[in-house]
Amino acid sequence: MTATPADAPDTRGDTRGEARAGQAIVDPAAGDPRVGPLHDVDRRSRVLAWIAVTKPRIIELLLVTTIPTMVVAVGGWPGTWPLVNTVVGGTLSAGGANAINNYWDRDIDRRMARTAQRPTASGTIRPRQALWLGIVLGIAGFAWLAVTVNLAAASLATFGLLFYVFVYTMLLKRRTPQAVVIGGIAGCMPVLTGWAATGQSFSDPRPWLLFGILFWWQPPHFWALAMKYRDDYAKADLPMMPVSWGNDETTRQILFNSWLLAALVLAYVGGAPAGPWFAVPALGLSVGWLVLAHRLRAARTVAAAMRLFHYSTIFLALVFIAAAVDATW
């Protein structure tokens, strides 16, 4: 289990890129900030910085897909301790991947207003500390899942971490607009990890269909967000689709992938097979998504893109919950 292949903004904090008490003022063109002991940073702020480097808001979104998948796999409650152990191990793996991502991307994070206050970019946490935190969390996640769940779940979660770090973050993110698509494999590993945690066979089509829904959900979700932060990505020389191909092509690709997502939802209805508890809400939600995607294609505005982005987060949670409810009835 690991993080989705994009850096969702934390809109709750100050994004002006100014130094706070105890932090180094960072020149984007300079190397790593050499900050001394952070005497002026209180304990609570330091703890929050260590939590922030793991990007907990992204982890929350991923867990929305893990728990329903486990319910689908067994056709009911998978047991409290198996579920807790899977969630704990998955959170450790995802947190590790995100911490390493913060370490690797600290140079470009300094250039973007929305990421300049990330702990490794601002100097609240030294880069090497974030790297070691990521490594330790990744190892702990594998060990926890291997001991408390099973080796298959541990291996899939760790594969997701390695794919996110080495393939998405290090290889693709700075080179191609398609990084979100290919890197989406890492974002889908919570589905397979959750299924493996129950010990059910992968000959069942349902985990692969849920994997497909999550896979095709990611590109339009993140491209819509990228339209809002197009200038930020351009400053960091990141080839996100709105930067490299423009908003016109981005909205075209969002619409195309939205129809692929709807097709995957329809495939789950027929291939699971799913009953009305899934079919009615999931198909209704898909129609709502397509309406917003077509409106975005017509308007090509940031406002329309953000309407789709916010809807997409609700869509994912409700579709997976519907799958879980349907599997228990």
QUIDA-V847395 format. One record per residue. N is the residue number from 1. RES is the residue in one letter. PHI is phi in degrees with one decimal (999 if undefined). PSI is psi in whole degrees, 0 to 359 (* if undefined). D_FIRST is the distance of its C-alpha to the first C-alpha in Angstrom with 2 decimals. Layout:
n=N res=RES phi=PHI psi=PSI d_first=D_FIRST
n=N res=RES phi=PHI psi=PSI d_first=D_FIRST
This chain:
n=1 res=M phi=999 psi=134 d_first=0.00
n=2 res=T phi=-152.8 psi=183 d_first=3.75
n=3 res=A phi=-79.2 psi=158 d_first=7.11
n=4 res=T phi=-66.8 psi=151 d_first=9.48
n=5 res=P phi=-81.5 psi=57 d_first=12.01
n=6 res=A phi=-164.5 psi=161 d_first=14.76
n=7 res=D phi=-105.6 psi=96 d_first=16.15
n=8 res=A phi=-67.4 psi=138 d_first=17.15
n=9 res=P phi=-73.8 psi=148 d_first=20.40
n=10 res=D phi=-98.2 psi=99 d_first=21.18
n=11 res=T phi=-85.0 psi=3 d_first=24.49
n=12 res=R phi=-83.9 psi=335 d_first=25.43
n=13 res=G phi=-98.8 psi=180 d_first=26.62
n=14 res=D phi=-77.4 psi=126 d_first=29.44
n=15 res=T phi=-113.9 psi=25 d_first=28.68
n=16 res=R phi=-81.3 psi=350 d_first=32.08
n=17 res=G phi=78.6 psi=13 d_first=31.02
n=18 res=E phi=-87.5 psi=149 d_first=33.67
n=19 res=A phi=-74.8 psi=143 d_first=33.41
n=20 res=R phi=-103.7 psi=179 d_first=33.31
n=21 res=A phi=-57.3 psi=130 d_first=35.01
n=22 res=G phi=81.5 psi=4 d_first=34.05
n=23 res=Q phi=-110.5 psi=153 d_first=32.10
n=24 res=A phi=-81.4 psi=144 d_first=33.29
n=25 res=I phi=-80.0 psi=121 d_first=34.61
n=26 res=V phi=-104.0 psi=127 d_first=32.72
n=27 res=D phi=-87.0 psi=119 d_first=34.44
n=28 res=P phi=-55.8 psi=333 d_first=31.96
n=29 res=A phi=-84.3 psi=349 d_first=34.05
n=30 res=A phi=-86.5 psi=174 d_first=33.98
n=31 res=G phi=-80.7 psi=203 d_first=31.68
n=32 res=D phi=-63.2 psi=138 d_first=29.49
n=33 res=P phi=-68.3 psi=133 d_first=31.23
n=34 res=R phi=-100.7 psi=85 d_first=32.90
n=35 res=V phi=-92.6 psi=147 d_first=32.87
n=36 res=G phi=-87.0 psi=193 d_first=34.52
n=37 res=P phi=-56.1 psi=136 d_first=33.69
n=38 res=L phi=-87.2 psi=70 d_first=32.70
n=39 res=H phi=-63.7 psi=330 d_first=35.59
n=40 res=D phi=-86.7 psi=357 d_first=35.77
n=41 res=V phi=-94.3 psi=120 d_first=32.21
n=42 res=D phi=-71.9 psi=165 d_first=32.20
n=43 res=R phi=-60.0 psi=318 d_first=29.79
n=44 res=R phi=-61.5 psi=316 d_first=28.12
n=45 res=S phi=-63.9 psi=323 d_first=27.57
n=46 res=R phi=-68.5 psi=319 d_first=26.13
n=47 res=V phi=-61.9 psi=316 d_first=23.65
n=48 res=L phi=-62.2 psi=326 d_first=22.65
n=49 res=A phi=-67.0 psi=319 d_first=22.27
n=50 res=W phi=-65.2 psi=325 d_first=19.90
n=51 res=I phi=-70.1 psi=318 d_first=17.75
n=52 res=A phi=-62.1 psi=327 d_first=18.17
n=53 res=V phi=-66.8 psi=343 d_first=16.95
n=54 res=T phi=-92.5 psi=0 d_first=13.35
n=55 res=K phi=52.1 psi=63 d_first=13.84
n=56 res=P phi=-61.9 psi=333 d_first=13.35
n=57 res=R phi=-66.1 psi=325 d_first=14.57
n=58 res=I phi=-69.0 psi=320 d_first=11.70
n=59 res=I phi=-61.1 psi=319 d_first=9.25
n=60 res=E phi=-56.2 psi=317 d_first=11.82
n=61 res=L phi=-64.3 psi=321 d_first=11.70
n=62 res=L phi=-68.6 psi=324 d_first=8.10
n=63 res=L phi=-68.1 psi=337 d_first=8.96
n=64 res=V phi=-60.1 psi=333 d_first=12.00
n=65 res=T phi=-91.2 psi=334 d_first=10.44
n=66 res=T phi=-72.7 psi=310 d_first=8.71
n=67 res=I phi=-64.6 psi=312 d_first=12.05
n=68 res=P phi=-59.3 psi=324 d_first=14.36
n=69 res=T phi=-61.8 psi=320 d_first=12.76
n=70 res=M phi=-64.7 psi=322 d_first=13.43
n=71 res=V phi=-65.0 psi=316 d_first=16.88
n=72 res=V phi=-59.7 psi=318 d_first=17.56
n=73 res=A phi=-61.1 psi=320 d_first=16.81
n=74 res=V phi=-103.6 psi=356 d_first=19.40
n=75 res=G phi=71.0 psi=28 d_first=21.64
n=76 res=G phi=168.5 psi=196 d_first=21.65
n=77 res=W phi=-66.9 psi=126 d_first=20.29
n=78 res=P phi=-79.4 psi=0 d_first=17.95
n=79 res=G phi=102.7 psi=138 d_first=19.39
n=80 res=T phi=-64.2 psi=311 d_first=18.86
n=81 res=W phi=-70.3 psi=318 d_first=17.76
n=82 res=P phi=-57.6 psi=320 d_first=15.26
n=83 res=L phi=-67.6 psi=313 d_first=13.69
n=84 res=V phi=-60.9 psi=315 d_first=14.05
n=85 res=N phi=-63.6 psi=322 d_first=12.71
n=86 res=T phi=-66.7 psi=318 d_first=9.45
n=87 res=V phi=-65.4 psi=317 d_first=9.24
n=88 res=V phi=-63.0 psi=311 d_first=10.47
n=89 res=G phi=-63.9 psi=319 d_first=8.27
n=90 res=G phi=-65.4 psi=321 d_first=5.00
n=91 res=T phi=-64.7 psi=319 d_first=7.47
n=92 res=L phi=-61.5 psi=315 d_first=8.71
n=93 res=S phi=-64.1 psi=314 d_first=6.01
n=94 res=A phi=-65.1 psi=318 d_first=5.79
n=95 res=G phi=-62.6 psi=322 d_first=9.49
n=96 res=G phi=-63.9 psi=315 d_first=10.16
n=97 res=A phi=-61.2 psi=318 d_first=9.20
n=98 res=N phi=-68.8 psi=323 d_first=11.30
n=99 res=A phi=-64.9 psi=318 d_first=14.02
n=100 res=I phi=-65.8 psi=322 d_first=14.50
n=101 res=N phi=-60.0 psi=318 d_first=14.69
n=102 res=N phi=-61.5 psi=321 d_first=17.33
n=103 res=Y phi=-64.0 psi=311 d_first=19.13
n=104 res=W phi=-70.3 psi=324 d_first=19.36
n=105 res=D phi=-95.9 psi=13 d_first=20.33
n=106 res=R phi=-61.1 psi=330 d_first=22.77
n=107 res=D phi=-69.5 psi=315 d_first=25.75
n=108 res=I phi=-76.6 psi=332 d_first=24.97
n=109 res=D phi=-62.1 psi=326 d_first=23.77
n=110 res=R phi=-66.8 psi=335 d_first=27.31
n=111 res=R phi=-84.4 psi=343 d_first=28.88
n=112 res=M phi=-104.9 psi=133 d_first=27.32
n=113 res=A phi=-58.6 psi=320 d_first=28.73
n=114 res=R phi=-75.4 psi=346 d_first=25.59
n=115 res=T phi=-118.5 psi=0 d_first=23.59
n=116 res=A phi=-63.0 psi=337 d_first=26.56
n=117 res=Q phi=-97.0 psi=9 d_first=25.93
n=118 res=R phi=-61.7 psi=145 d_first=22.42
n=119 res=P phi=-53.6 psi=319 d_first=22.91
n=120 res=T phi=-77.8 psi=336 d_first=22.85
n=121 res=A phi=-78.0 psi=322 d_first=25.01
n=122 res=S phi=-86.5 psi=343 d_first=27.55
n=123 res=G phi=95.6 psi=5 d_first=27.84
n=124 res=T phi=-63.9 psi=323 d_first=26.84
n=125 res=I phi=-123.0 psi=131 d_first=24.41
n=126 res=R phi=-66.8 psi=143 d_first=25.41
n=127 res=P phi=-52.5 psi=316 d_first=23.17
n=128 res=R phi=-65.7 psi=329 d_first=23.10
n=129 res=Q phi=-64.6 psi=318 d_first=22.06
n=130 res=A phi=-64.0 psi=320 d_first=18.96
n=131 res=L phi=-61.5 psi=312 d_first=18.21
n=132 res=W phi=-66.6 psi=324 d_first=18.75
n=133 res=L phi=-59.8 psi=314 d_first=16.73
n=134 res=G phi=-61.4 psi=316 d_first=13.67
n=135 res=I phi=-63.6 psi=314 d_first=14.54
n=136 res=V phi=-63.2 psi=317 d_first=15.25
n=137 res=L phi=-64.2 psi=320 d_first=12.10
n=138 res=G phi=-62.1 psi=315 d_first=10.08
n=139 res=I phi=-65.0 psi=317 d_first=12.64
n=140 res=A phi=-63.1 psi=321 d_first=12.72
n=141 res=G phi=-62.8 psi=315 d_first=9.09
n=142 res=F phi=-62.4 psi=313 d_first=9.89
n=143 res=A phi=-62.9 psi=317 d_first=13.29
n=144 res=W phi=-62.0 psi=312 d_first=12.57
n=145 res=L phi=-67.0 psi=321 d_first=10.54
n=146 res=A phi=-63.5 psi=322 d_first=13.16
n=147 res=V phi=-82.9 psi=317 d_first=15.98
n=148 res=T phi=-95.6 psi=340 d_first=15.32
n=149 res=V phi=-117.3 psi=269 d_first=13.43
n=150 res=N phi=-164.9 psi=167 d_first=13.73
n=151 res=L phi=-68.4 psi=327 d_first=13.27
n=152 res=A phi=-63.2 psi=314 d_first=11.76
n=153 res=A phi=-63.8 psi=318 d_first=8.65
n=154 res=A phi=-62.0 psi=318 d_first=8.61
n=155 res=S phi=-68.1 psi=319 d_first=9.38
n=156 res=L phi=-67.8 psi=319 d_first=6.91
n=157 res=A phi=-63.4 psi=318 d_first=3.90
n=158 res=T phi=-71.5 psi=325 d_first=6.80
n=159 res=F phi=-59.5 psi=318 d_first=7.95
n=160 res=G phi=-60.1 psi=317 d_first=5.52
n=161 res=L phi=-60.3 psi=311 d_first=6.73
n=162 res=L phi=-65.6 psi=321 d_first=10.10
n=163 res=F phi=-64.9 psi=317 d_first=10.43
n=164 res=Y phi=-62.9 psi=316 d_first=9.92
n=165 res=V phi=-74.0 psi=307 d_first=12.33
n=166 res=F phi=-85.2 psi=320 d_first=14.81
n=167 res=V phi=-85.3 psi=307 d_first=15.06
n=168 res=Y phi=-75.2 psi=300 d_first=14.53
n=169 res=T phi=-66.7 psi=310 d_first=15.64
n=170 res=M phi=-86.4 psi=325 d_first=18.24
n=171 res=L phi=-96.4 psi=315 d_first=19.49
n=172 res=L phi=-102.3 psi=323 d_first=19.41
n=173 res=K phi=-55.3 psi=321 d_first=19.29
n=174 res=R phi=-94.3 psi=6 d_first=22.86
n=175 res=R phi=-118.7 psi=331 d_first=24.29
n=176 res=T phi=-146.6 psi=143 d_first=23.73
n=177 res=P phi=-64.8 psi=342 d_first=23.41
n=178 res=Q phi=-83.1 psi=5 d_first=21.25
n=179 res=A phi=-57.8 psi=323 d_first=18.36
n=180 res=V phi=-63.4 psi=323 d_first=16.81
n=181 res=V phi=-71.6 psi=305 d_first=17.22
n=182 res=I phi=-65.9 psi=316 d_first=16.06
n=183 res=G phi=-65.1 psi=345 d_first=13.21
n=184 res=G phi=-60.8 psi=340 d_first=12.09
n=185 res=I phi=-57.9 psi=318 d_first=10.57
n=186 res=A phi=-62.3 psi=320 d_first=7.61
n=187 res=G phi=-67.1 psi=341 d_first=7.62
n=188 res=C phi=-92.0 psi=352 d_first=7.90
n=189 res=M phi=-62.6 psi=332 d_first=5.11
n=190 res=P phi=-56.4 psi=327 d_first=4.46
n=191 res=V phi=-63.6 psi=310 d_first=8.08
n=192 res=L phi=-69.5 psi=325 d_first=8.33
n=193 res=T phi=-64.0 psi=314 d_first=6.27
n=194 res=G phi=-62.7 psi=320 d_first=8.56
n=195 res=W phi=-66.0 psi=315 d_first=11.39
n=196 res=A phi=-62.1 psi=327 d_first=11.31
n=197 res=A phi=-62.0 psi=334 d_first=11.39
n=198 res=T phi=-86.4 psi=349 d_first=14.68
n=199 res=G phi=79.9 psi=11 d_first=16.17
n=200 res=Q phi=-80.5 psi=157 d_first=17.32
n=201 res=S phi=-74.1 psi=144 d_first=18.41
n=202 res=F phi=-85.5 psi=6 d_first=16.79
n=203 res=S phi=-74.8 psi=344 d_first=20.38
n=204 res=D phi=-68.1 psi=134 d_first=20.04
n=205 res=P phi=-72.3 psi=342 d_first=19.82
n=206 res=R phi=-62.8 psi=317 d_first=17.94
n=207 res=P phi=-63.3 psi=327 d_first=14.27
n=208 res=W phi=-73.8 psi=326 d_first=15.37
n=209 res=L phi=-70.1 psi=320 d_first=17.30
n=210 res=L phi=-65.2 psi=321 d_first=14.59
n=211 res=F phi=-57.9 psi=315 d_first=12.44
n=212 res=G phi=-64.3 psi=319 d_first=15.70
n=213 res=I phi=-60.5 psi=313 d_first=16.32
n=214 res=L phi=-66.5 psi=323 d_first=13.16
n=215 res=F phi=-63.1 psi=314 d_first=13.85
n=216 res=W phi=-82.9 psi=348 d_first=17.45
n=217 res=W phi=-71.1 psi=325 d_first=16.91
n=218 res=Q phi=-66.2 psi=312 d_first=15.43
n=219 res=P phi=-57.7 psi=308 d_first=18.56
n=220 res=P phi=-65.0 psi=327 d_first=21.17
n=221 res=H phi=-60.6 psi=310 d_first=19.22
n=222 res=F phi=-81.1 psi=329 d_first=18.85
n=223 res=W phi=-67.7 psi=325 d_first=22.21
n=224 res=A phi=-62.4 psi=316 d_first=23.95
n=225 res=L phi=-64.2 psi=321 d_first=22.73
n=226 res=A phi=-63.8 psi=333 d_first=23.74
n=227 res=M phi=-62.8 psi=324 d_first=27.22
n=228 res=K phi=-68.8 psi=322 d_first=27.70
n=229 res=Y phi=-104.2 psi=29 d_first=26.69
n=230 res=R phi=-57.4 psi=314 d_first=28.40
n=231 res=D phi=-64.8 psi=322 d_first=30.85
n=232 res=D phi=-62.6 psi=314 d_first=28.29
n=233 res=Y phi=-63.5 psi=323 d_first=26.37
n=234 res=A phi=-64.7 psi=320 d_first=29.80
n=235 res=K phi=-62.5 psi=328 d_first=30.77
n=236 res=A phi=-91.3 psi=4 d_first=27.78
n=237 res=D phi=58.5 psi=36 d_first=28.56
n=238 res=L phi=-95.1 psi=128 d_first=25.18
n=239 res=P phi=-82.8 psi=50 d_first=25.75
n=240 res=M phi=-63.3 psi=154 d_first=23.99
n=241 res=M phi=-55.3 psi=316 d_first=25.70
n=242 res=P phi=-62.1 psi=332 d_first=28.17
n=243 res=V phi=-75.9 psi=312 d_first=29.28
n=244 res=S phi=-80.8 psi=322 d_first=29.72
n=245 res=W phi=-114.2 psi=349 d_first=30.84
n=246 res=G phi=87.5 psi=164 d_first=32.07
n=247 res=N phi=-68.4 psi=330 d_first=31.57
n=248 res=D phi=-62.4 psi=309 d_first=33.59
n=249 res=E phi=-69.2 psi=327 d_first=31.36
n=250 res=T phi=-61.6 psi=314 d_first=28.21
n=251 res=T phi=-66.3 psi=329 d_first=29.46
n=252 res=R phi=-65.1 psi=315 d_first=30.38
n=253 res=Q phi=-67.8 psi=323 d_first=26.91
n=254 res=I phi=-61.2 psi=316 d_first=25.42
n=255 res=L phi=-64.8 psi=316 d_first=27.91
n=256 res=F phi=-60.3 psi=313 d_first=27.26
n=257 res=N phi=-70.1 psi=333 d_first=23.49
n=258 res=S phi=-65.7 psi=321 d_first=24.25
n=259 res=W phi=-68.5 psi=325 d_first=26.41
n=260 res=L phi=-64.2 psi=320 d_first=23.79
n=261 res=L phi=-62.0 psi=314 d_first=21.43
n=262 res=A phi=-61.4 psi=323 d_first=24.37
n=263 res=A phi=-64.1 psi=322 d_first=25.01
n=264 res=L phi=-67.5 psi=322 d_first=21.54
n=265 res=V phi=-62.8 psi=317 d_first=22.19
n=266 res=L phi=-64.5 psi=322 d_first=25.58
n=267 res=A phi=-64.1 psi=324 d_first=24.24
n=268 res=Y phi=-66.9 psi=321 d_first=22.14
n=269 res=V phi=-58.5 psi=315 d_first=25.38
n=270 res=G phi=-86.0 psi=332 d_first=27.28
n=271 res=G phi=-95.4 psi=341 d_first=24.81
n=272 res=A phi=-65.6 psi=316 d_first=23.03
n=273 res=P phi=-75.1 psi=153 d_first=25.84
n=274 res=A phi=-106.4 psi=150 d_first=25.38
n=275 res=G phi=-93.1 psi=190 d_first=28.12
n=276 res=P phi=-65.0 psi=334 d_first=29.55
n=277 res=W phi=-64.4 psi=334 d_first=27.09
n=278 res=F phi=-97.4 psi=312 d_first=24.53
n=279 res=A phi=-58.1 psi=313 d_first=27.02
n=280 res=V phi=-65.2 psi=304 d_first=29.13
n=281 res=P phi=-69.1 psi=322 d_first=26.68
n=282 res=A phi=-68.1 psi=317 d_first=24.20
n=283 res=L phi=-69.3 psi=322 d_first=27.12
n=284 res=G phi=-63.0 psi=317 d_first=28.81
n=285 res=L phi=-64.5 psi=324 d_first=25.84
n=286 res=S phi=-66.2 psi=321 d_first=25.66
n=287 res=V phi=-62.2 psi=316 d_first=29.36
n=288 res=G phi=-60.6 psi=320 d_first=28.92
n=289 res=W phi=-61.9 psi=313 d_first=26.27
n=290 res=L phi=-63.9 psi=324 d_first=28.68
n=291 res=V phi=-60.7 psi=314 d_first=31.54
n=292 res=L phi=-67.1 psi=323 d_first=29.79
n=293 res=A phi=-67.0 psi=320 d_first=28.75
n=294 res=H phi=-68.6 psi=323 d_first=32.37
n=295 res=R phi=-65.2 psi=322 d_first=33.70
n=296 res=L phi=-64.2 psi=318 d_first=31.57
n=297 res=R phi=-62.4 psi=324 d_first=32.90
n=298 res=A phi=-74.4 psi=319 d_first=36.40
n=299 res=A phi=-86.8 psi=320 d_first=36.20
n=300 res=R phi=56.1 psi=40 d_first=33.87
n=301 res=T phi=-114.5 psi=159 d_first=33.69
n=302 res=V phi=-64.7 psi=323 d_first=31.10
n=303 res=A phi=-60.3 psi=316 d_first=32.00
n=304 res=A phi=-66.9 psi=323 d_first=31.22
n=305 res=A phi=-63.7 psi=318 d_first=27.92
n=306 res=M phi=-71.1 psi=331 d_first=26.85
n=307 res=R phi=-63.4 psi=318 d_first=27.96
n=308 res=L phi=-67.1 psi=319 d_first=25.59
n=309 res=F phi=-59.3 psi=311 d_first=22.71
n=310 res=H phi=-66.2 psi=322 d_first=23.25
n=311 res=Y phi=-64.4 psi=323 d_first=23.78
n=312 res=S phi=-63.4 psi=325 d_first=20.56
n=313 res=T phi=-65.7 psi=316 d_first=18.49
n=314 res=I phi=-65.5 psi=318 d_first=20.64
n=315 res=F phi=-54.8 psi=310 d_first=20.52
n=316 res=L phi=-60.9 psi=312 d_first=16.78
n=317 res=A phi=-61.5 psi=315 d_first=16.88
n=318 res=L phi=-70.2 psi=324 d_first=20.13
n=319 res=V phi=-65.0 psi=316 d_first=19.34
n=320 res=F phi=-70.3 psi=323 d_first=16.39
n=321 res=I phi=-64.1 psi=319 d_first=18.61
n=322 res=A phi=-61.8 psi=322 d_first=21.44
n=323 res=A phi=-63.4 psi=319 d_first=19.64
n=324 res=A phi=-66.5 psi=315 d_first=19.05
n=325 res=V phi=-62.2 psi=316 d_first=22.68
n=326 res=D phi=-62.1 psi=323 d_first=24.04
n=327 res=A phi=-70.0 psi=340 d_first=22.51
n=328 res=T phi=-94.3 psi=355 d_first=24.29
n=329 res=W phi=-112.7 psi=* d_first=27.67
